[in-house]
């Protein structure tokens, strides 16, 4: 129920803001607005403004919205109102009205990110987990447990690392920009500070998708390799593992953190191995044999226990000016990253599996809402950026497509013909339908997987 509610509220807010951008700019440009609708289908609520005669509607299907303006191309207009018609407005006004929707979403994202920065968000501290074998971090000689205090991307000035998410974002940006990075770290507070160069520019383009975190070596933050809960029946119970046990070695490999231990378990289905555990200050040896399980087409091991304690957390909170500027920067960075990923998917350098549909968005809406209202605001900001960027794509059925028409008009001095507009509209609808089908297929695959 929470997932559905969080999803509907998110869509309602983002769509209303988008359409309100179109509405306010239309009114400011002197265009008569006939209807402002959030949602499609049968109206649930309907009221009319006495001042402007605009009809405001809340539709039953919250999957979009629209602003219907007076326009001679859609219906006859009285001669006394032709100056209020959209098609009669100068090019700059029409551009401003169309661009105002995506701009409103991007502005909302800035404000939401700023609010999150001002209130403060609890995030994992920037402590590295054991990196995947062959990753950039592993090849640089880091083994996990390092506390990263600063990061430098390319020739930029070093910046303080506020959290693990901050670090992961900076390294992801560096990899996408084909730049190297340098991190400053220490094993524990008070110990000597060291620096390590990460040649992220050497990563091949084939990993610039969902596997990028693993290729860099920053998938998850460090967590203790601790047994949190043991199922009544399972390999962990049979081996004598108990809640609170800290694992220091498994299958002959030193264990650094909970993520590494979970990976080792997955890699050893039905393979018995000695585990070294610390229980109440005492070290002991236990023989553990993970049970085999099938995950999609892969055979993995499971022990019937929750492995890995909670990561060390830190509150990230910024001042008024710094928080607002960080909101602007985050919105810009996410927008640029989104466009780059779309471009890489278009030329085949990134997988189409990165496309997500409404089911995935609903899932994340519910998860973020369950974590607290600040996390939910951060989720809204991310989706608002995505909606703004998506609508600016030069597809004829989107706002970006209309801006493309106006660019043609501005360059040639004449509007695009109705014949070509009809052809482009059909092509745009076809492209969108293909994207929606791929996104829906990805959603189903994630759910079933």
BELURGI-V714093 format. One record per pair of residues at least 12 apart in sequence whose C-alpha atoms are under 10 Angstrom apart, sorted by the first residue. I is the first residue (numbers start at 1). J is the second residue. Records with the same first field share a line. If there is no record, write none. Layout:
BEGIN
I = J, J
END
This chain:
BEGIN
1 = 366
2 = 362, 363, 365, 366, 367, 369, 370
3 = 361, 362, 363, 364, 365, 366, 367, 368, 369, 370
4 = 362, 363, 365, 366
5 = 362, 365, 366, 369
6 = 361, 362, 363, 364, 365, 366, 367, 368, 369, 370, 376
7 = 62, 358, 359, 361, 362, 363, 364, 365, 366, 369, 380
8 = 61, 62, 63, 362, 365
9 = 62, 365, 380
10 = 62, 361, 362, 365, 376, 377, 379, 380, 381, 383, 384
11 = 38, 39, 62, 63, 64, 358, 361, 362, 365, 380, 383, 384
12 = 38, 39, 58, 62, 63, 64, 65
13 = 38, 105, 108, 380, 384
14 = 38, 64, 104, 105, 108, 109, 380, 381, 383, 384, 385, 387, 388
15 = 37, 38, 39, 62, 63, 64, 65, 66, 101, 105, 384, 387
16 = 36, 37, 38, 39, 58, 62, 64, 65, 66, 101, 104, 105
17 = 38, 101, 102, 103, 104, 105, 106, 107, 108, 384
18 = 38, 64, 65, 66, 67, 99, 100, 101, 102, 103, 104, 105, 106, 108, 384, 387, 388, 391
19 = 36, 37, 38, 64, 65, 66, 67, 98, 100, 101, 102, 104, 105
20 = 36, 37, 38, 66, 67, 100, 101, 104, 105
21 = 67, 96, 97, 98, 99, 100, 101, 102, 103, 104, 105
22 = 36, 66, 67, 68, 96, 97, 98, 99, 100, 101, 102, 103, 104
23 = 35, 36, 66, 67, 68, 69, 97, 98, 100, 101
24 = 97, 100, 101
25 = 93, 94, 96, 97, 98, 99, 100, 101
26 = 67, 69, 84, 86, 93, 94, 96, 97, 98, 100
27 = 52, 69, 84, 97
28 = 93, 96, 97
29 = 84, 86, 89, 90, 92, 93, 94, 96, 97
30 = 83, 84, 85, 86, 89, 93
31 = 69, 70, 71, 81, 82, 83, 84, 85, 86, 87, 88, 89, 93, 94, 97
32 = 52, 53, 54, 68, 69, 70, 71, 81, 82, 83, 84, 85, 86
33 = 52, 53, 54, 55, 67, 68, 69, 70, 71, 84, 85, 86
34 = 48, 52, 53, 54, 55, 56, 67, 68, 69, 70, 71
35 = 48, 53, 54, 55, 56, 57, 66, 67, 68, 69, 70
36 = 48, 54, 55, 56, 57, 58, 65, 66, 67, 68, 69
37 = 55, 56, 57, 58, 59, 64, 65, 66, 67, 68
38 = 56, 57, 58, 59, 60, 61, 62, 63, 64, 65, 66, 67
39 = 57, 58, 59, 60, 61, 62, 63, 64, 65, 66
40 = 57, 58, 59, 60, 61, 62, 63, 64, 65, 66
41 = 58, 59, 60, 61, 62, 63
42 = 57, 58, 59, 60, 61
43 = 56, 57, 58, 59, 60, 61
44 = 57, 58, 59, 60, 61
45 = 57, 58, 59, 60
46 = 58, 59
54 = 67, 68, 69
55 = 67, 68
63 = 358
68 = 86
69 = 84, 85, 86, 87
70 = 82, 83, 84, 85, 86, 87, 88
71 = 84, 85, 86, 87, 88
72 = 85, 86, 87, 88
73 = 85, 86, 87
74 = 87
91 = 406, 407, 409, 410
92 = 406, 410
94 = 402, 403, 406
95 = 399, 402, 403, 404, 405, 406, 407
96 = 403
97 = 399
98 = 391, 392, 398, 399, 400, 401, 402, 403, 406
99 = 388, 391, 392, 399, 400, 402, 403
100 = 388, 399
101 = 387, 388, 391, 392, 399
102 = 384, 385, 386, 387, 388, 389, 390, 391, 392, 399, 400
103 = 385, 388, 389, 391, 392
104 = 384, 385, 388
105 = 381, 383, 384, 385, 386, 387, 388, 389, 391
106 = 328, 331, 332, 335, 381, 382, 383, 384, 385, 386, 387, 388, 389
107 = 327, 328, 331, 381, 384, 385, 388
108 = 331, 380, 381, 384, 385, 388
109 = 327, 328, 330, 331, 332, 377, 378, 379, 380, 381, 382, 383, 384, 385, 386, 388
110 = 323, 324, 325, 326, 327, 328, 329, 330, 331, 332, 381, 382, 384, 385
111 = 323, 324, 327, 328, 331, 377, 381
112 = 324, 327, 331, 374, 376, 377, 378, 379, 380, 381, 382, 384
113 = 323, 324, 325, 326, 327, 328, 329, 330, 331, 374, 377, 378, 379, 380, 381, 382
114 = 318, 319, 320, 321, 322, 323, 324, 325, 326, 327, 328, 330, 331, 378, 381
115 = 317, 318, 320, 323, 324, 327, 374, 377, 378
116 = 316, 317, 318, 323, 324, 327, 373, 374, 375, 376, 377, 378, 381
117 = 315, 316, 317, 318, 319, 320, 322, 323, 324, 325, 326, 327, 374, 378
118 = 316, 317, 318, 319, 320, 321, 322, 323, 324, 327
119 = 315, 316, 317, 318, 319, 323, 374
120 = 314, 315, 316, 317, 318, 319, 323, 374, 375
121 = 313, 314, 315, 316, 317, 318, 372, 374, 375, 378
122 = 163, 313, 314, 315, 316, 317, 374, 375
123 = 162, 163, 164, 165, 166, 221, 311, 312, 313, 314, 315, 316
124 = 162, 163, 164, 165, 166, 220, 221, 222, 223, 310, 311, 312, 313, 314, 315, 316
125 = 147, 148, 149, 161, 162, 163, 164, 165, 166, 167, 221, 222, 311, 312, 313, 314, 315, 316
126 = 145, 146, 147, 148, 149, 150, 161, 162, 163, 164, 165, 166, 167, 168, 185, 218, 220, 221, 222, 311, 312, 313, 314
127 = 144, 145, 146, 147, 148, 149, 163, 164, 167, 185, 186, 187, 188, 218, 220, 221, 222, 223, 311, 312
128 = 142, 143, 144, 145, 146, 147, 148, 164, 167, 185, 217, 218, 219, 220, 221, 222, 223, 256, 257
129 = 142, 143, 144, 145, 146, 147, 217, 218, 219, 220, 221, 222, 223, 224, 256, 257, 258, 259, 260
130 = 142, 143, 144, 145, 146, 217, 218, 219, 220, 221, 222, 223, 255, 256, 257, 258, 259, 260, 261
131 = 143, 144, 145, 213, 214, 215, 216, 217, 218, 219, 220, 222, 256, 259, 260
132 = 213, 214, 215, 216, 217, 218, 219, 259, 260, 263
133 = 214, 215, 217
134 = 214, 215, 216, 217
135 = 200, 203, 212, 213, 214, 215, 216, 217, 218
136 = 197, 198, 199, 200, 202, 203, 214, 215, 216, 217, 218
137 = 196, 197, 198, 199, 200, 214, 215, 216, 217, 218
138 = 198, 215, 216, 217
139 = 198, 199, 216, 217
140 = 196, 197, 198, 199
141 = 196
142 = 196, 217
143 = 217, 256
144 = 187, 217, 218, 221, 222, 255, 256, 257, 260
145 = 185, 186, 187, 188, 221, 222, 223, 224, 256, 257
146 = 184, 185, 186, 187, 188, 194, 222
147 = 161, 164, 183, 184, 185, 186, 187, 188, 189, 193, 222
148 = 160, 161, 162, 163, 164, 167, 183, 184, 185, 186, 187, 193, 194, 195
149 = 161, 162, 163, 167, 183, 184, 185, 186, 193, 195
150 = 162, 167, 182, 183, 184, 185, 195
151 = 166, 167, 170, 171, 181, 182, 183, 184, 185, 195, 196, 197
152 = 170, 171, 174, 180, 181, 182, 183, 184, 197
153 = 170, 171, 173, 174, 175, 177, 179, 180, 181, 182, 183, 197, 198, 200
154 = 174, 177, 178, 179, 180, 181, 182, 199, 200, 201
155 = 179, 180, 181, 182
156 = 181
158 = 181, 182, 183, 184
159 = 183, 184
160 = 183, 184
161 = 183, 184
162 = 314, 315, 316, 317
163 = 221, 313, 314, 315, 316
164 = 218, 219, 220, 221, 222, 313, 314
165 = 218, 219, 220, 221
166 = 316
167 = 183, 218
168 = 213, 216, 217, 218, 219, 220, 221
169 = 213, 218, 330, 333, 334
171 = 183, 198, 200, 212, 213, 216, 217, 218
172 = 200, 208, 212, 213, 216, 218, 337
173 = 200, 333, 334, 336, 337
174 = 198, 199, 200, 201
175 = 198, 199, 200, 201, 202, 203, 204, 205, 207, 208, 212, 213, 215, 216
176 = 200, 201, 203, 205, 208, 209, 212, 337, 340, 341
177 = 200, 201, 337, 340
178 = 199, 200, 201, 202, 203, 204, 205
179 = 198, 199, 200, 201, 202, 203
180 = 197, 198, 199, 200, 201, 202
181 = 196, 197, 198, 199, 200, 201
182 = 195, 196, 197, 198, 199, 200
183 = 195, 196, 197, 198
184 = 196, 197
198 = 216
199 = 216
200 = 215, 216
203 = 215, 216
204 = 349
205 = 344, 348, 349, 350
206 = 344, 348, 349, 350, 351
207 = 349, 350, 351
208 = 341, 344, 345, 349, 350, 351
209 = 341, 344, 345, 349, 350, 351, 352, 353, 354
210 = 350, 351, 353, 354
211 = 350, 351
219 = 259
220 = 259, 311
221 = 257, 258, 259, 310, 311, 312
222 = 256, 257, 258, 259, 260, 308, 309, 310, 311, 312
223 = 256, 257, 258, 259, 260, 307, 308, 309, 310, 311, 312
224 = 246, 247, 248, 255, 256, 257, 258, 259, 260, 261, 307, 308, 309, 310, 311, 312
225 = 244, 245, 246, 247, 248, 249, 255, 256, 257, 258, 259, 260, 261, 262, 277, 307, 308, 309, 310
226 = 242, 243, 244, 245, 246, 247, 248, 257, 258, 261, 277, 278, 306, 307, 308, 309, 310
227 = 241, 242, 243, 244, 245, 246, 247, 258, 277, 305, 306, 307, 308, 309
228 = 242, 243, 244, 245, 246, 305, 306, 307, 308, 309, 310
229 = 241, 242, 243, 244, 245, 304, 305, 306, 307, 308
230 = 242, 243, 244, 303, 304, 305, 306, 307
231 = 303, 304, 305, 306
232 = 304, 305
233 = 303, 304, 305
234 = 289, 290, 291, 302, 303, 304, 305
235 = 270, 287, 288, 289, 290, 291, 301, 302, 303, 304, 305
236 = 286, 287, 288, 289, 290, 291, 302, 303, 304, 305, 306
237 = 288, 303, 304, 305
238 = 287, 288, 289, 303, 304
239 = 275, 286, 287, 288, 289, 290, 303
240 = 286, 287, 288
241 = 275, 277, 279, 286, 287, 288, 303, 305
242 = 277, 279, 305
243 = 279, 305, 306, 307
244 = 277, 278, 279, 280, 309
245 = 276, 277, 278, 279, 280, 281, 282, 283, 307
246 = 258, 276, 277, 278, 279, 280, 281, 283, 307, 308, 309
247 = 261, 275, 276, 277, 278, 279, 283, 284, 285, 307, 308
248 = 261, 275, 276, 277, 278, 283
249 = 261, 273, 274, 275, 276, 277, 285
250 = 264, 265, 273, 274, 275, 276, 277, 285, 286, 287, 288
251 = 264, 265, 268, 271, 272, 273, 274, 275, 276, 287, 288, 289
252 = 273, 274, 275, 276
253 = 274, 275, 276
254 = 275, 276
255 = 275, 276
257 = 307, 308, 309
258 = 306, 307, 308, 309, 310, 311
259 = 307, 308, 309
260 = 308
261 = 307, 308
262 = 301, 302, 303, 306, 307, 308
263 = 300, 301
264 = 290, 300, 301, 302
265 = 288, 289, 290, 291, 292, 300, 301, 302, 303, 307
266 = 290, 291, 292, 293, 298, 299, 300, 301, 302, 303
267 = 290, 292, 299, 300, 301, 302
268 = 289, 290, 291, 292, 299, 300, 301, 302
269 = 289, 290, 291, 292, 293, 294, 299, 300, 301, 302, 303
270 = 288, 289, 290, 291, 292, 293, 300, 301, 302, 303
271 = 288, 289, 290, 291, 292, 301
272 = 287, 288, 289, 290, 291
273 = 286, 287, 288, 289, 290
274 = 286, 287, 288, 289
275 = 287, 288, 289
288 = 303
289 = 301, 302, 303
290 = 302, 303, 304
291 = 303, 304
295 = 449
296 = 448, 449
297 = 449
327 = 381
330 = 381, 382, 385
331 = 381, 382, 384, 385, 386
332 = 385
333 = 385
334 = 382, 385, 386, 389
335 = 382, 385, 386, 387, 388, 389, 390
336 = 389
338 = 385, 386, 389, 390
339 = 386, 389, 390, 393
341 = 354, 355
342 = 354, 355, 390, 393
352 = 435, 438, 439, 442
353 = 438, 439, 441, 442, 443, 445, 446
354 = 438, 439, 442
355 = 435, 436, 437, 438, 439, 440, 441, 442, 443
356 = 435, 436, 438, 439, 440, 441, 442, 443, 446
357 = 435, 436, 437, 438, 439, 440, 441, 442, 443, 444
358 = 436, 439, 440, 443
359 = 439, 440, 442, 443, 444, 446, 447
360 = 439, 440, 442, 443, 444, 446, 447
361 = 379, 383, 443
363 = 443, 447
364 = 376, 379
365 = 377, 379, 380, 383
367 = 379
368 = 380
392 = 404
394 = 428
395 = 424, 425, 427, 428, 429, 431, 432
396 = 421, 422, 423, 424, 425, 426, 427, 428, 429, 431, 432
397 = 424, 425, 426, 427, 428, 429, 430, 431, 432
398 = 425, 428, 429, 432
401 = 424, 425, 428
402 = 421
405 = 417, 421
END
